[in-house]
Amino acid sequence: MASRIDSLLTITSMAVAGLRVVVTWMIVAFFAYMGLAVLIQVVGRYVFNYSIDWAAETATIAQIWMILLAAGLAMRDNLHVSVDALSNVLPAQILRMLTIVIAVPCLWFLWLAIAGSLTFIDIGRIQTSPVLQIPMWIPYLALPIGLSYFGLELVLTLVAKWKDPKGPTVQTETAAT
């Protein structure tokens, strides 16, 4: 039984690692495309005196996807703003309970946001974008996918905090004076 659990954990960790690689490259691709689309729009407008409508619309869609996916990436790397003054002084058992008290409303909010985003997808089935005329459910799909990835990274972070409430010590760089 233990070997089955170990193999399941190994497969799961490999799947999560693969997902993280895919998400990282998607963020890079969305950022690169967004920069290129904005550059095309600026050149078109100020050099050729012609507005390239699709560039602004697709850059906005790329930015939405990039931000929602990058939120999960930031969660993985512990880059979201947090107050950790108590984690330095409280014992591990209290920190574990505090982790649960904080995690429940966070996960509840993510669940409500994902469920609410499904309504946007339904609306997007009958709505099209102004310039490209693509169905709006495609850009709206960024919400449940991005929030689900954020939730996955949140759960993994909570599991790591449960195992080691004090966590690894974060070193900050200080300017040499």
C-alpha positions as CSV (number, residue, x, y, z in Angstrom):
1,M,0.0,0.0,0.0
2,A,2.8,2.4,0.8
3,S,4.5,1.8,-2.5
4,R,1.2,2.6,-4.3
5,I,1.0,5.9,-2.4
6,D,4.6,6.7,-3.1
7,S,4.2,6.0,-6.8
8,L,1.0,8.1,-6.9
9,L,2.8,11.0,-5.2
10,T,5.7,10.6,-7.7
11,I,3.3,10.8,-10.6
12,T,1.5,13.7,-9.1
13,S,4.6,15.7,-8.5
14,M,5.8,15.0,-12.0
15,A,2.4,16.2,-13.4
16,V,2.6,19.4,-11.3
17,A,6.2,20.0,-12.4
18,G,5.1,19.6,-16.0
19,L,2.1,21.9,-15.5
20,R,4.4,24.5,-14.0
21,V,6.7,24.4,-17.0
22,V,3.8,24.7,-19.4
23,V,2.3,27.6,-17.4
24,T,5.7,29.4,-17.2
25,W,6.1,29.2,-21.0
26,M,2.5,30.3,-21.6
27,I,3.2,33.4,-19.4
28,V,6.4,34.1,-21.4
29,A,4.5,33.7,-24.7
30,F,1.6,35.9,-23.6
31,F,4.1,38.6,-22.4
32,A,6.1,38.5,-25.6
33,Y,3.0,38.6,-27.7
34,M,1.6,41.5,-25.7
35,G,4.7,43.5,-26.1
36,L,4.9,42.8,-29.8
37,A,1.2,43.7,-30.3
38,V,1.5,46.9,-28.5
39,L,4.7,47.8,-30.5
40,I,2.7,47.1,-33.7
41,Q,-0.1,49.3,-32.5
42,V,2.3,52.2,-31.6
43,V,4.2,51.9,-34.9
44,G,1.0,51.7,-36.9
45,R,-0.5,54.7,-35.1
46,Y,2.4,57.1,-34.9
47,V,4.5,56.1,-37.9
48,F,1.8,55.2,-40.5
49,N,-1.0,57.2,-38.9
50,Y,-3.2,54.1,-39.0
51,S,-4.8,52.4,-36.0
52,I,-4.4,48.6,-36.0
53,D,-7.5,47.6,-34.0
54,W,-6.7,43.9,-33.6
55,A,-3.4,44.6,-31.9
56,A,-5.0,46.4,-28.9
57,E,-7.7,43.8,-28.5
58,T,-5.4,40.8,-28.7
59,A,-2.8,42.5,-26.4
60,T,-5.6,43.0,-23.8
61,I,-6.6,39.3,-24.0
62,A,-3.0,38.2,-23.7
63,Q,-2.5,40.5,-20.7
64,I,-5.6,39.0,-19.0
65,W,-4.4,35.4,-19.5
66,M,-0.8,36.3,-18.5
67,I,-1.9,38.0,-15.2
68,L,-4.3,35.2,-14.2
69,L,-1.7,32.5,-14.8
70,A,1.1,34.6,-13.3
71,A,-0.9,34.8,-10.0
72,G,-0.4,31.1,-9.5
73,L,3.2,31.4,-10.4
74,A,3.6,34.1,-7.8
75,M,1.9,31.9,-5.2
76,R,4.3,29.1,-5.9
77,D,7.3,31.4,-5.4
78,N,5.7,33.1,-2.3
79,L,5.7,36.5,-4.0
80,H,2.3,37.7,-2.9
81,V,2.1,40.3,-0.2
82,S,1.8,38.7,3.3
83,V,2.4,39.6,6.9
84,D,4.7,37.1,8.5
85,A,5.4,38.8,11.8
86,L,3.6,36.2,13.8
87,S,5.3,33.3,12.0
88,N,8.5,34.3,13.7
89,V,7.2,34.2,17.2
90,L,4.3,31.7,17.4
91,P,4.9,28.0,18.0
92,A,4.5,25.5,15.1
93,Q,1.1,24.1,16.4
94,I,-0.5,27.5,16.5
95,L,0.9,28.4,13.1
96,R,-0.7,25.2,11.7
97,M,-4.1,26.2,13.1
98,L,-3.6,29.8,11.8
99,T,-2.8,28.3,8.4
100,I,-6.2,26.5,8.4
101,V,-8.0,29.7,9.6
102,I,-6.5,31.7,6.7
103,A,-6.8,28.9,4.1
104,V,-10.5,28.3,4.5
105,P,-11.7,31.8,3.4
106,C,-9.1,31.9,0.7
107,L,-10.2,28.7,-0.8
108,W,-13.9,29.6,-0.4
109,F,-13.3,32.9,-2.2
110,L,-11.5,31.1,-5.1
111,W,-14.4,28.6,-5.3
112,L,-16.9,31.4,-5.5
113,A,-14.8,33.3,-8.1
114,I,-14.5,30.1,-10.3
115,A,-18.2,29.4,-10.0
116,G,-19.0,33.0,-10.9
117,S,-16.6,32.9,-13.8
118,L,-18.7,30.1,-15.3
119,T,-21.5,32.6,-15.7
120,F,-19.2,34.9,-17.7
121,I,-18.4,31.9,-20.0
122,D,-22.2,31.3,-20.5
123,I,-22.6,35.0,-21.4
124,G,-19.6,34.8,-23.6
125,R,-21.2,32.1,-25.8
126,I,-23.6,34.7,-27.2
127,Q,-21.2,37.7,-27.1
128,T,-18.4,38.4,-29.5
129,S,-15.3,40.7,-29.2
130,P,-15.7,44.1,-30.9
131,V,-12.8,43.8,-33.4
132,L,-12.0,40.2,-34.0
133,Q,-15.5,39.0,-33.5
134,I,-14.3,35.9,-31.6
135,P,-16.6,34.4,-29.0
136,M,-16.0,36.1,-25.7
137,W,-16.0,32.7,-23.9
138,I,-12.4,32.3,-25.1
139,P,-11.0,35.3,-23.2
140,Y,-13.4,34.6,-20.3
141,L,-12.0,31.1,-20.0
142,A,-8.9,32.7,-18.5
143,L,-10.8,33.2,-15.3
144,P,-11.6,29.6,-14.3
145,I,-8.3,28.3,-15.7
146,G,-6.1,31.0,-14.0
147,L,-8.0,30.8,-10.7
148,S,-7.9,27.0,-10.7
149,Y,-4.1,27.1,-11.2
150,F,-3.9,29.7,-8.5
151,G,-5.9,27.4,-6.2
152,L,-3.7,24.4,-7.0
153,E,-0.6,26.4,-6.1
154,L,-2.4,27.7,-2.9
155,V,-3.2,24.2,-1.8
156,L,0.4,23.1,-2.5
157,T,1.7,26.1,-0.5
158,L,-0.7,25.3,2.4
159,V,0.5,21.6,2.4
160,A,4.1,22.8,2.6
161,K,3.3,25.3,5.4
162,W,1.5,22.5,7.3
163,K,4.6,20.3,7.1
164,D,6.9,23.1,8.0
165,P,5.0,26.0,9.6
166,K,8.1,28.1,10.1
167,G,9.2,27.5,6.5
168,P,12.5,28.2,5.0
169,T,14.1,31.5,6.0
170,V,13.8,34.0,3.3
171,Q,17.0,36.0,2.8
172,T,16.6,39.6,1.6
173,E,19.3,41.5,-0.1
174,T,20.4,44.7,1.6
175,A,22.2,47.5,-0.1
176,A,25.8,47.9,0.8
177,T,26.5,51.1,2.5
